[in-house]
Amino acid sequence: MGPWRCLLLLPLFAVVVEAQQQQFMEYVERRLTLLEERISQWHDQSSRYSTELRDFKNQVLGMLETAEKEREAMRSEAESAAVRVDRLEREVDYLETQNPAPPCVEVDETLMEKQVATAKQRKNDKYTKLTDCSDTIASVRAMKILKRFGSTSGLWTKDAAGNSEKIYVFDGTANDTVYIFPRMREFTLFSATRKAARIKLPYPWVGTGHLVYDGHLYYIRQQGPFQVIKFNLANKTVVDSSVFPAEEQIPVFGLSPFTYIEMAADEEGLWAIYATKEDEKNICLAKLDPTSLDIEQMWDTPCPRENAEGAFVVCGALHVVYNTRLPSRARVQCVFDVSGTLSPEDASLVYFPKRYGSHSSMKYSPRERQIYAWDDGYQIIYRMEMKKKLEV
């Protein structure tokens, strides 16, 4: 290509380059304009979102403030309800103590004489067992001190025949009011009796030989002859009563002068442990019908009253617990088996750990295989290790 042709093409190239630059600038301007529009749109949306978020925050703060006010109002209402419930409990307790069920107890002397004659005819006979229970105590497996409650002497127990978890407390050795805690937890945690229901009995009780058995309370009447009262705990009425057929009764335990009759329960049923002036050195035992309070059979045991502080029955065998007037370790030192399966010589000498003083009551629970004891105001549970009688 000659020089003259190149000179002719130079203006054409210049026009093409200028046109391309113009197009590029227009493209860049369009892109910048689009970017500006998107930035403006994002700014508007961000501003709107910030406004909505601020409004939502204010709304949530308002709701939280309202909820806090409602929570405070509910707390005040709950406290007021608790005060009213507490007042209602006290009023109910007061009404229960002021309006006990009217008792209706009559003693049929003729029937009592027949019962006494029948029981004496079978006195000291070998007992025909009602169950196949052949266990006896081998040792105290464990001890648990629950708390210290009430007087130095008293009684606490569960229902020996039922599955109820209620705790029944008899504070002292003479009173007319029974405290009932719904469970062991309430009895253990609360030192006062405010959480306990109260039952005022139609007749005051004496001693610590009472028993709760199959929904009924069997207790010893304080005044007059030594009368066993059967009291229905559900409807708070006296179901039956029986004057114990023993003339000139004396305290059954030498170290517990306040107890004249010790009611006991085991796998065989209901028992009465007592002493009479006729044989004041030793303890006597009787098998009772829990329904009618009839005396089914009576025994004179070789267990002495002297230095005895308590007793209980396990599988038809009377276990008497002894101590000293200066309290030391309590021990089961005399065992009397009404069926003759276990001889006193073959029975284990069971020791209870030395604690505070002398036991004022010891109640055996056949269902739990443990003893609820009251030792100088302390409530203690003894868990027993059992063995077959022939293996001891």
ROKOLMAR-196590 format. One record per atom (N, C-alpha, C): residue in one letter; x, y, z. Coordinates in pm, whole numbers, plus 32768, in hexadecimal, padded with zeros to 4 digits. Layout:
N
AXYZ ...
***
This chain:
392
M80597F8A8000 M800080008000 M805C807A8000 G803880DA7FB1 G808E814F7FA2 G807681B38010 P80CE8210801A P80C482778082 P804782C98076 W801F82DD8000 W7FAA83347FEF W7F2B82F28020 R7F27826C8018 R7EB082278049 R7EA9822D80E3 C7F1982228123 C7F19822A81B6 C7EE882B281E4 L7F0C8315819F L7EE0839C81C3 L7E4A83A981B5 L7E1283608153 L7D828367813F L7D37831D81AE L7D7282B481E4 L7D2C8263824A L7D34829E82D6 L7D9182F282F5 L7DA1832B837A L7D24837483AB P7CE383C6835F P7C6884078390 P7BFB83A183AF L7BF68336835B L7B8E82D28373 L7BA3828A83F8 F7C2182668416 F7C4082288497 F7C1E8284850B A7C39830184FC A7C1E83618566 A7B8883688585 V7B3683628519 V7AA48368852B V7A7382EB8575 V7AAB8276854D V7A8081F8858D V7AA681F78621 V7B1F82238642 V7B4A822486CE V7AF582828721 E7AD482F486E6 E7A8183558730 E79F7831D874A A79C382D586E4 A793D829A86F5 A794082308764 Q79A981DB8766 Q79B3817587CE Q79C081B38858 Q7A0E821E8865 Q7A1B826188E6 Q7996829B8915 Q794882CF88B5 Q78C7830888D7 Q7868829B890B Q786B822988C4 Q781581B988F0 Q783F8187897A F78C0817E8991 F78F0814F8A13 F78C681AD8A83 M78D2822E8A6C M78AB82918AD0 M781582888AED E77C782778A80 E773782698A95 E771881EC8AE8 Y7760817D8ACD Y774B81018B17 Y776E81158BAC V77DF81568BC6 V7809816F8C50 V77A381C78C97 E7770822D8C4F E770E82858C8E E768F82398CB1 R766581DD8C54 R75ED818F8C71 R760281358CEB R767880F98CF1 R769380A08D62 R769880F08DE5 L76D581668DE1 L76DB81B98E59 L765081E58E83 T75FD82068E21 T757582308E40 T752781BD8E82 L753881428E49 L74F580CE8E82 L752780B18F10 L75AA80BF8F24 L75E280A98FA7 L75AF810F900C E75A4818C8FE2 E756F81F59039 E74DE81D69061 E749281A48FFD E74078184901A E73FE81139081 R745580AE906F R7453803F90CF R7481806B915A I74E580C4915D I751280F891E0 I74A381469222 S745B819591D4 S73ED81E2920C S737D8186923E Q7363811A91EE Q72FC80BB9217 Q732680729299 W73A5804B92A0 W73D580089319 W73CD80639393 H73EF80E4937C H73E7814593E8 H73588153941A D72F8815993BA D726B816693E2 D723E80EA9432 Q7265807293FD Q723E7FF89443 Q727F7FF094CD S72FF801494D8 S734480119558 S7302807095BB S72DC80E3958C S729A814595E2 S7213810E9611 R71CB80CB95B3 R7149809495D8 R715A8022963D Y71BF7FCA9625 Y71D87F5C9681 Y72017F8F970C S72517FF9970E S72798032978F S7201806897DB T71A880A69790 T712E80DC97CF T70D7806B9806 E70C77FFF97B4 E70777F8D97E1 E70B77F49985B L713D7F3C9857 L71817EFE98C9 L71727F529946 R71787FD4993A R7167802B99AE R70D8802299E4 D7078801D9985 D6FED800E99B2 D6FD87F8799F8 F70147F1B99C0 F70067E9899FD F70477E949A88 K70BB7ED39A94 K70FF7ED99B15 K70A87F209B7B N706E7F8F9B55 N70177FD89BB1 N6F9E7F849BD8 Q6F697F399B73 Q6EF77EE39B90 Q6F1C7E759BF3 V6F937E369BDE V6FBF7DCC9C39 V6FD67E039CC5 L70147E799CCF L70297EB69D51 L6FA57ED09D99 G6F427EFD9D4C G6EBF7F129D88 G6E817E909DBA M6E8F7E259D69 M6E597DA49D90 M6EA07D6F9E0D L6F267D7E9E12 L6F717D529E88 L6F487D9F9F04 E6F327E1E9EF4 E6F077E6F9F66 E6E7E7E429F96 T6E237E269F36 T6D9E7DF59F5B T6DA77D6E9FA0 A6DFE7D149F68 A6E0E7C8F9FA4 A6E467C99A031 E6EA37CF5A048 E6EDC7D06A0CD E6E727D36A12F K6E1C7D91A101 K6DB07DC1A157 K6D507D4FA177 E6D2F7CFCA111 E6CD57C8CA129 E6D147C25A186 R6D987C0BA175 R6DDD7BADA1CD R6DDB7BDDA25E E6DF07C5FA270 E6DED7C97A2F6 E6D627C8DA332 A6CFE7CA2A2DD A6C747C96A30E A6C547C05A333 M6C837BA5A2E0 M6C6C7B18A2FE M6CB47AEFA37D R6D2E7B21A392 R6D787B01A40C R6D2E7B35A486 S6CF97BAEA47C S6CAC7BE5A4EC S6C2F7B92A506 E6BED7B67A499 E6B767B14A4AA E6B997A8EA4E9 A6C0C7A51A4BE A6C3779D1A4F6 A6C5579DFA58B E6C9B7A4BA5B1 E6CB77A60A63E E6C367A72A68E S6BD97ABCA654 S6B5A7AD0A698 S6B0E7A4BA6A5 A6B1379F9A639 A6AD17975A63F A6B12791CA6A8 A6B997921A6B0 A6BE078CFA714 A6BB778F8A7A1 V6BA9797AA7B7 V6B7F79AAA83B V6AF17979A85A R6A99797EA7F5 R6A0F7951A80B R6A0A78BAA824 V6A5C786DA7D7 V6A5F77DCA7EB V6A9377BBA876 D6AFD7801A8A0 D6B3377E9A926 D6ACB7809A991 R6A837877A97E R6A1A789AA9DE R69AC7831A9DD L698977FFA964 L69227798A95A L694E7718A99F E69D076F1A98E E6A037679A9D2 E69F77687AA69 R6A1C76FCAA9D R6A127710AB2D R6981770BAB5B E69277744AB0A E689A7741AB31 E686376B2AB2E V688C7664AAC8 V686075D9AAC1 V6895758AAB37 D6917759FAB55 D6951755BABCA D6907757FAC4A Y68E575FFAC56 Y689C762CACCE Y681375E9ACD5 L67CD75E4AC62 L674975A6AC62 L67527512AC82 E67BD74CEAC4F E67CC7440AC6B E67E67427AD00 T68337480AD3C T6851746DADCA T67DC7495AE24 Q678B74F2ADF3 Q671B7520AE46 Q669B74D0AE32 N66957484ADC3 N661B743AADA5 N663B73A8AD85 P666C735DADE5 P668772CFADCC P66067280ADBC A6613720EAD7C A659C71B9AD6B A656B7189ADF3 P64EB718DAE0A P64B67162AE8C P64CE70CEAEA1 P650B70A9AF0E P6526701AAF26 P64A96FD2AF54 C64AA6F53AF36 C643E6EFCAF65 C647E6E7AAF8E V64A16E6EB00D V64E86DF9B03E V649C6DC0B0B4 E64786D44B0A8 E64376CFEB114 E647F6C79B129 V64906C54B1A4 V64D56BD9B1C6 V646E6B71B1F2 D64686B05B1A9 D640E6A96B1CC D645A6A3BB22C E64396A44B2AD E648469F8B311 E64716962B300 T63F96937B2DA T63E168A8B2C7 T64376872B255 L643968BCB1E6 L648A6891B175 L651E6891B199 M654668F4B1E8 M65D268FCB210 M65F86884B267 E65A0685CB2C1 E65BD67E8B315 E65CB6769B2C1 K6578675BB25B K658366E7B203 K660866E8B1B8 Q6631675EB189 Q66B06769B141 Q67256746B19D V671D6777B218 V6789675AB277 V678F66C5B296 A671B6687B2AA A671865F8B2C8 A675165A6B255 T672C65CAB1DA T675F6582B164 T67F56592B157 A6826660CB16D A68B56625B161 A690365DAB1CC K68CE65D6B247 K69166592B2B3 K691964FBB2A0 Q68B064C5B25F Q68B06436B242 Q69246410B1E6 R6945646AB18D R69B16451B12E R6A35648EB159 K6A3C64BCB1D5 K6AB364FFB205 K6B2C64A2B200 N6B9B64D8B1C9 N6C1A6491B1C0 N6C176419B161 D6BA86407B115 D6BA7639DB0B0 D6C0263C2B03C K6C2C635BAFF3 K6C7E6374AF7D K6C2B63B9AF13 Y6C64641CAED6 Y6C1B6471AE77 Y6C1F6433ADEC T6BAC6431ADAA T6BA46402AD20 T6BBB6478ACC3 K6C2A6477AC7A K6C4F64EAAC29 K6BED6500ABB7 L6BD8657FAB97 L6B7E65A5AB2A L6BC965B5AAA6 T6C4A65CCAAAC T6C9A65E0AA35 T6D116581AA38 D6D5E6582A9CD D6DD6652FA9C5 D6E54657DA9EB C6E4365EEAA2E C6EB56640AA55 C6F0B65F3AABA S6F8A65E3AA9A S6FE5659AAAF2 S706865E7AB05 D7060666BAAF8 D70D866BEAB07 D70E866EBAB97 T7162670EABB8 T7180674CAC37 T71F167B0AC22 I72046807AC82 I72696870AC72 I72F46837AC8B A734F6852AC2E A73DA682AAC40 A742F689BAC78 S74166916AC47 S74656989AC75 S74246A08AC44 V74566A79AC76 V742D6AFCAC44 V74886B1EABCE R744D6B21AB55 R749D6B35AADC R74C76BC6AACB A74716C23AAEE A74906CB2AADC A743A6D04AB3A M74676D7FAB55 M741D6DDBABAB M741C6E63AB69 K73AB6EA7AB6D K739F6F2DAB34 K73566F86AB96 I73976FF4ABBD I735A7056AC16 I731570BFABC0 L729170C6ABC9 L72457122AB75 L724F71B3ABA7 K722D71CAAC25 K72297252AC59 K7211724BACF0 R720272BFAD2C R71D772C7ADB7 R71577318ADBB F70F072DCADF3 F706B7319ADF0 F702472FEAE74 G6FEA7365AEAB G6F917355AF1C G6FD47332AF9F S6F8D72E8AFF3 S6FB872C8B07B S7021725AB07A T705A7241B0EF T70BD71D6B0FB T707E714EB0E6 S6FFE7140B108 S6FB670C2B0F5 S6F4570D6B093 G6F2E7073B040 G6EC4707CAFDD G6EC37002AF83 L6E78700EAF17 L6E676F9FAEBA L6E546FD7AE2E W6E976F98ADCC W6E7C6FB8AD40 W6E7B6F35ACF2 T6E246F2DAC8E T6E116EAEAC48 T6DC96EC3ABC4 K6DC86E5BAB72 K6D746E53AAFB K6D066DEDAB15 D6CAB6DE2AAB3 D6C456D79AABA D6C896CF2AAA7 A6C7E6C9CAB0B A6CC66C1CAB08 A6C8B6BB9AAA5 A6C106BD1AA76 A6BD06B70AA1C A6BB46BA7A992 G6BBA6C29A97F G6B986C64A8FE G6C116C95A8B2 N6BF76CD2A83D N6C616D08A7E9 N6C6D6D9FA7F3 S6C286DD9A852 S6C2C6E6AA860 S6CB66E9AA88D E6CDF6F0EA859 E6D5E6F4AA87E E6D4F6FB2A8ED K6CD96FBDA927 K6CC27020A990 K6D116FFEAA0E I6D3D7067AA52 I6D867059AACF I6D2B7089AB40 Y6D1A7034ABA6 Y6CC57055AC19 Y6D1F706DAC91 V6D0A70DFACD3 V6D617109AD40 V6D0D7122ADBD F6D3670E0AE2C F6CFA70F6AEB0 F6D667135AF07 D6D5871B6AF1F D6DBD7200AF6A D6D9E71F8AFFF G6DFD71C3B04D G6DEA71B8B0DD G6DAE7132B103 T6D8B7128B183 T6D5270ABB1B7 T6CC170BAB1E2 A6C87712FB1D5 A6BFA7144B1F6 A6BC971BEB1A9 N6B6871A9B150 N6B367216B0FF N6AB571E8B0BC D6A7D723DB068 D6A047216B01E D6A0D7239AF8A T6A847263AF5B T6A94728EAED1 T6AFF723BAE8B V6ADD720EAE12 V6B3A71C2ADBF V6B607219AD47 Y6BE37222AD2A Y6C13726AACB5 Y6C267207AC42 I6BF9722FABCB I6C0371D8AB55 I6C4B7226AAE6 F6CBE71F4AABE F6D09722EAA4F F6CEF71DBA9D2 P6CDF721BA95E P6CB971CEA8E4 P6D24716CA8B7 R6DA37190A8CA R6E117138A8A0 R6E87714DA8FD M6EEA70F6A8EE M6F637102A93E M6FAB7186A922 R6FA471B5A8A7 R6FEB7230A881 R6FBA72A7A8D2 E6F3672B5A8DC E6EFF7326A929 E6F25731AA9BD F6F2472A2A9F2 F6F487292AA7E F6FDC72B2AA95 T7030728FAA36 T70C072A3AA46 T70E77336AA33 L70AB737AA9D1 L70D77401A9AE L70A1746DAA0A F7029745CAA3C F6FEA74C7AA88 F6FF274A9AB1D S7029750AAB67 S703974F7ABF7 S6FB77511AC42 A6F617566AC0C A6EE37585AC50 A6E767526AC22 T6E04752EAC63 T6D9374D7AC40 T6D31751DABE3 R6D58758DABA8 R6CFC75D7AB51 R6CD67587AAD5 K6D317534AAA5 K6D1774E4AA2E K6CCD7462AA4E A6CB0744BAACC A6C6F73CEAAF5 A6BDB73E5AB0D A6B8D7380AAE8 A6AFF7381AB0F A6AF47356ABA0 R6A8B737FABE1 R6A77735EAC6F R69F17318AC81 I69F472B0ACD1 I6978726CACF7 I696F726FAD8F K690472ABADBF K68EB72ACAE4F K68937234AE70 L68C671DCAEC2 L68817160AEE2 L68127178AF48 P67AB7127AF45 P673B713AAFA4 P67647120B033 Y67C870CBB048 Y67FD70B1B0CE Y689370C8B0CB P68CC7105B132 P695E7116B134 P69A4708FB140 W6A1E7088B108 W6A6B700DB10B W6ADA7016B174 V6B0C6FA1B19B V6B766F9CB1FF V6BDD6F37B1D1 G6C5D6F52B1EF G6CC96EF8B1CB G6CF76F09B13C T6D466EA8B10E T6D7A6EAAB085 T6D656E22B042 G6CFC6DDDB069 G6CE46D58B033 G6C806D52AFC3 H6C616DC2AF83 H6BF76DC8AF1F H6C266D8CAE9A L6BC56D73AE42 L6BE36D30ADC4 L6B826D60AD58 V6BB76D75ACDF V6B656D90AC6A V6B676D12AC13 Y6AF16CDBABFB Y6AE86C5AABB7 Y6A6F6C59AB5B D6A896C4EAAD9 D6A1E6C42AA74 D69BA6CB4AA7C G69ED6D2EAA83 G69956DA3AA83 G69546DC3AB07 H69776D7BAB70 H693C6D92ABF4 H69AB6DADAC5A L69886DFEACBB L69E26E1BAD2A L69B36DCCADA4 Y6A0D6D7CADDB Y69F26D34AE56 Y6A426D77AEC5 Y69FB6DB7AF22 Y6A436E01AF8A Y6A066DE4B013 I6A546E05B07A I6A2E6DE8B103 I69F06E65B141 R69776E57B173 R69316EC8B1B0 R69736EEDB234 Q697B6F6FB24C Q69C56FA0B2C0 Q697C6F8AB344 Q68FD6FA9B349 Q68B46FA6B3C7 Q685F6F28B3D0 G68416F00B44C G67EE6E8BB461 G683C6E0AB450 P67F76D9CB436 P683D6D1BB421 P68916D21B3A2 F68F16CC5B39A F69486CC4B324 F68FB6C8FB2AD Q68CB6CEFB260 Q68716CD2B1F2 Q68B86CEAB16D V68B26C86B115 V68EA6C94B08E V687D6CCDB034 I68996D40AFF7 I68396D83AFA0 I68626D6AAF0F K68046D3FAEBD K68196D30AE2E K67D96DA7ADE8 F682C6DF8ADA7 F68006E79AD70 F68186E78ACD9 N67AF6E93AC8C N67BA6E9AABFA N67F76F21ABD2 L686A6F1CAB92 L68B06F98AB6F L68716FDFAAF8 A68256F96AAA6 A67E96FD4AA2F A6772702AAA54 N67136FF3AA9F N669C7041AAC2 N66A07077AB50 K6711705CAB98 K67277096AC1D K66B87072AC7F T669C6FF2AC86 T66376FC0ACE3 T666F6F48AD2F V66386F31ADA6 V665D6EBCADF4 V66106E45ADBE V66576DDDAD97 V66196D65AD5E V65F76D00ADCB D66546CEDAE29 D663F6C89AE90 D669D6CA6AF04 S66896C5EAF71 S66E26C6BAFE3 S66DF6BEAB032 S67436BD8B086 S674A6B5FB0D5 S67966B7CB155 V675A6B58B1C5 V67A16B62B245 V67FC6AEAB251 F687C6B02B262 F68DB6A94B262 F68C76A3FB2DF P68B869BCB2CE P68946964B33F P690B6940B397 A693F69A2B3D7 A69B06988B433 A699E69E1B4AC E698E69A2B51F E697869EEB59A E69FB6A25B5CF E69F26A9EB604 E6A656ADFB642 E6ADF6ADFB5E4 Q6AC96B1EB572 Q6B376B25B512 Q6BA46B81B547 I6C1E6B64B51F I6C946BB2B543 I6CDE6BD4B4C3 P6D396C36B4C8 P6D866C57B44F P6DCC6BDCB417 V6DC06BCAB393 V6DF56B52B355 V6E8E6B52B34F F6ECC6BCAB34A F6F5E6BD3B342 F6F936C1CB3BD G6FF96BE3B3F9 G70316C20B472 G706B6CAAB45C L70A06CC5B3E3 L70DC6D48B3C7 L707C6DA8B382 S70006D7DB36B S6F9C6DD4B32C S6F1D6DD0B380 P6F1B6E14B3F1 P6EA96E09B44E P6E286E45B41A F6E2B6E87B3A7 F6DB46EC7B372 F6D666E6AB314 T6D9D6DF5B2EF T6D5B6D9CB292 T6D286D20B2DA Y6CA36D0CB2D5 Y6C646C99B316 Y6C416C2BB2B2 I6C226C51B237 I6C056BEFB1CD I6C506C1CB150 E6C9C6BC1B117 E6CE66BDCB09A E6CA16B91B029 M6C616BDBAFCE M6C246B9EAF59 M6C906B88AEF0 A6C8F6B12AEB0 A6CF56AEFAE4F A6CB66AA8ADD9 A6CF96AAEAD66 A6CCA6A69ACEE A6D406A26ACAA D6D2669B3AC70 D6D8D696EAC22 D6D496928ABAD E6D8F68C9AB71 E6D596881AAFF E6CDE682EAB23 E6CCD680EABA3 E6C5E67BBABD2 E6BE2680CABF6 G6BF2688FAC0D G6B7F68E0AC30 G6B99693AACA7 L6B356942AD01 L6B3469A3AD6E L6B52695EADF3 W6BA469A1AE47 W6BCD696AAEC8 W6BC169D7AF33 A6BB869A9AFB1 A6BBC6A03B024 A6C2369CEB087 I6C7F6A26B0B0 I6CE76A03B110 I6CC56A4CB192 Y6CC06A04B201 Y6C906A41B27D Y6CCE69F9B2F4 A6CAA6A27B36C A6CD869E7B3E9 A6C6A69F7B451 T6C656998B4AE T6BFF699BB516 T6C3F698CB59F K6BF269B0B604 K6C2169A3B68D K6C306910B6B5 E6BE368BBB672 E6BE7682CB68F E6C7167F1B673 D6CB06820B608 D6D3667F1B5E6 D6D88686BB5C0 E6DA768BCB623 E6DE1693FB608 E6E73693AB5DC K6EB368C8B5E5 K6F3F68C1B5BE K6F5268B2B528 N6EF3686FB4E5 N6F026851B458 N6E986896B402 I6EB36897B382 I6E5D68D8B31F I6DFC6870B2E7 C6D81689DB2CC C6D1B6847B291 C6CFF6872B201 L6CC96814B1B3 L6CAE682CB125 L6C2467F8B103 A6BDC6841B0AC A6B566817B081 A6B48682FAFEC K6B0367D2AFA9 K6AE367E1AF1A K6A566817AF0F L6A456884AEC3 L69C368C7AEB8 L698C68B8AE2B D690868BAAE24 D68C268C3ADA3 D68B66957AD81 P68F76986AD15 P68F36A16ACF7 P68686A4AACD5 T680E69F1ACAC T67876A1EAC88 T67306A34AD02 S672E69D1AD5C S66D469D6ADCF S671A69F5AE53 L67A069F7AE53 L67F16A09AECB L67E26994AF2D D67AE6923AEFE D67A668ADAF53 D68326879AF6F I68456845AFE9 I68C46807B00C I68BF6774AFE1 E69146750AF82 E691366CAAF4B E69646668AFA1 Q69D16699AFDA Q6A266641B02A Q6A836696B080 M6AB06660B0F1 M6B0666A8B14E M6B7B664FB177 W6BEE668FB196 W6C656646B1C0 W6CA9668EB234 D6CE06641B28F D6D3F6675B2F2 D6DCB665DB2B9 T6E1966C5B2A8 T6E9D66B6B26D T6F0866B3B2DB P6F7E667DB2BC P6FEB667FB31E P703A6701B31F C700D6764B2D3 C705867E1B2C5 C703C683DB33C P70A06863B389 P708A68B8B3FF P706A6948B3DB R701F6989B432 R6FFF6A16B421 R70756A70B447 E70C56A43B4A6 E71316A95B4DA E71936ABBB46B N71B26B3CB463 N720F6B75B401 N71DE6B68B371 A71606B41B35D A71296B40B2D5 A70FE6BCEB2B0 E711C6BF5B233 E70F66C7BB207 E70956C78B191 G70856C07B14F G70296BFDB0DF G70236B6EB0AD A6FC56B56B051 A6FB66AD1B018 A6F6B6ADBAF94 F6F7C6A76AF41 F6F346A6DAEC1 F6F2B69D9AE9D V6ED669BBAE3C V6EBF6931AE12 V6EE76924AD80 V6F3168B9AD60 V6F5C689CACD7 V6F3C680AACBA C6EE867F1AC57 C6EC56769AC2E C6E976714ACA5 G6E46674EACFB G6E106704AD6C G6E6F66F1ADE0 A6EDE6739ADE1 A6F3E672FAE4F A6F4C67B6AE93 L6F3867B6AF16 L6F476830AF65 L6FDB684DAF7C H700668C7AF5C H708F68F3AF73 H708B6964AFDA V70C9694EB04D V70CB69B3B0B7 V715469F6B0B9 V71526A7CB0BA V71CC6ACCB0B6 V71EC6AFCB143 Y72686AEBB16E Y72936B0EB1F5 Y72FE6B79B1EF N73096BC2B25F N736E6C2AB26F N73906C2FB303 T73C96C9CB32E T73E56CB2B3BB T73AE6D3AB3E3 R73A16D4FB464 R736C6DD0B491 R73CA6E42B46E L744C6E28B467 L74AA6E85B42A L74BC6E55B39B P74796E96B338 P746C6E5CB2B2 P74F16E33B275 S74F26DBBB23E S75656D88B1F4 S75326D51B16F R756F6CE8B13C R75426CAFB0BE R74C66C5AB0D4 A745B6C7AB08B A73E26C28B093 A73FA6BA4B04A R73B76B3AB07B R73D06AB7B040 R73526A60B050 V733C6A09AFEF V72D369A4AFF9 V730D692EB046 Q72DD691DB0BF Q731968BAB117 Q72B96847B138 C723A6856B110 C71D967EBB129 C717E67E0B0AF V71706765B07B V711A6749B009 V70BC66D7B02F F703B66EBB018 F6FD76685B036 F6F86666BAFB7 D6F9565F4AF7F D6F5065CDAF04 D6ED2657FAF28 V6E5D65B3AF04 V6DDF6573AF2C V6DC964EEAEE4 S6E0964DBAE71 S6DF9645CAE28 S6E5D63F2AE55 G6EBE6417AEA9 G6F2063B8AEDA G6F8C6396AE77 T6F9063DBAE03 T6FF663BDAD9E T708063EBADC9 L7084645FAE0A L7104649AAE32 L71106499AECA S71736457AEFC S71896453AF8D S71D864CEAFB8 P71C964FAB032 P72136570B061 P72AA655DB057 E72D964E3B068 E736964CBB064 E73A264DAAFD8 D734E64C2AF71 D737E64C9AEE7 D73706554AEA9 A732E65B0AEEE A73176635AEB6 A73976688AEBC S73A666DEAE59 S741A6737AE55 S740E67A5AEBD L748067CBAEF6 L7484683EAF51 L749A68BBAEFC V74306906AEE8 V74316979AE8D V744D69F8AEDB Y74B16A44AEB0 Y74D46AC3AEF0 Y74AA6B37AE95 F747A6BA0AED6 F745C6C1DAE91 F74CB6C81AEB1 P74F86CCEAE4E P75656D2DAE67 P75406D8FAED6 K759F6DABAF2D K75886E09AF9C K75766E95AF64 R750B6ED7AF8D R74F06F5DAF5C R74E76FC0AFD0 Y746F6FE7AFF4 Y745D7058B050 Y742A702DB0D9 G73D16FCEB0DE G73986FA8B15E G73546F23B153 S72D66F1FB17B S728A6EA3B17B S72166EB0B119 H71F66E44B0D2 H71866E47B074 H71026E4FB0C1 S70B16EB0B09E S702B6EB7B0D8 S6FC56E6CB083 S6FE76E4EB005 S6F906DFEAFAF S6FE36DC2AF3F M6FB96D49AF14 M6FFA6D03AEA4 M6F8B6CB9AE58 K6F6D6CE7ADDF K6F006CAEAD91 K6F386C67AD16 Y6F1A6BE6AD0D Y6F496B93AC9D Y6EE96BA0AC28 S6F216BB3ABAF S6ED26BBAAB34 S6EE66B38AAE7 P6E826ADFAAE2 P6E936A5FAA9B P6EAC6A73AA07 R6E716ADBA9CD R6E816AF1A93D R6F0E6B1EA91B E6F496B72A96E E6FCD6BAAA950 E703F6B62A996 R701D6B0BA9F6 R70826AC4AA43 R70E26B26AA88 Q70A86B8BAAC8 Q70F76BEBAB13 Q70A76C1DAB8B I70EF6C5DABE6 I70B36C89AC65 I70B86D21AC6C Y70476D5DAC91 Y703E6DECACA7 Y704B6E04AD3D A70B86E44AD65 A70D66E53ADF4 A70D86EE7AE1A W70BA6F01AE9A W70BE6F88AED5 W71216F81AF48 D71916FC8AF39 D71FD6FC0AF9B D721F704CAFCD D71ED706EB045 D720A70EFB083 D71E97164B026 G7179715BAFE0 G714E71C6AF86 G718071B7AEF8 Y71D97157AEDF Y720C7140AE58 Y71BA70D1AE16 Q719770E6AD96 Q714E7081AD4A Q71B37032ACF5 I71B56FAFAD0A I721C6F59ACD0 I71D96EE6AC86 I72186EBCAC18 I71ED6E46ABCE I725B6DDDABD8 Y72376D65AC05 Y72946CF4AC07 Y726A6C93AB99 R72C56C78AB3E R72AB6C14AAD5 R72E66B8FAB03 M72956B28AAFA M72B86AA9AB36 M72ED6A46AACE E734D69F6AAF8 E737D6986AAA8 E73356909AADB M72F268C1AA7F M729F6850AAA6 M72E067CCAA7F K72BF6762AACB K72E866DAAAAC K7276667BAACB K727D6605AA8F K721A659FAAAF K7233656CAB3E K71C76549AB82 K71D46520AC0D K722B64A4AC1C L72226447ABBF L727063CCABCA L730363E3ABAE E73256456AB71 E73B06473AB4F E73F764C2ABBA V73AC64F1AC1C V73EA6546AC83 V743864EFACE6 
***
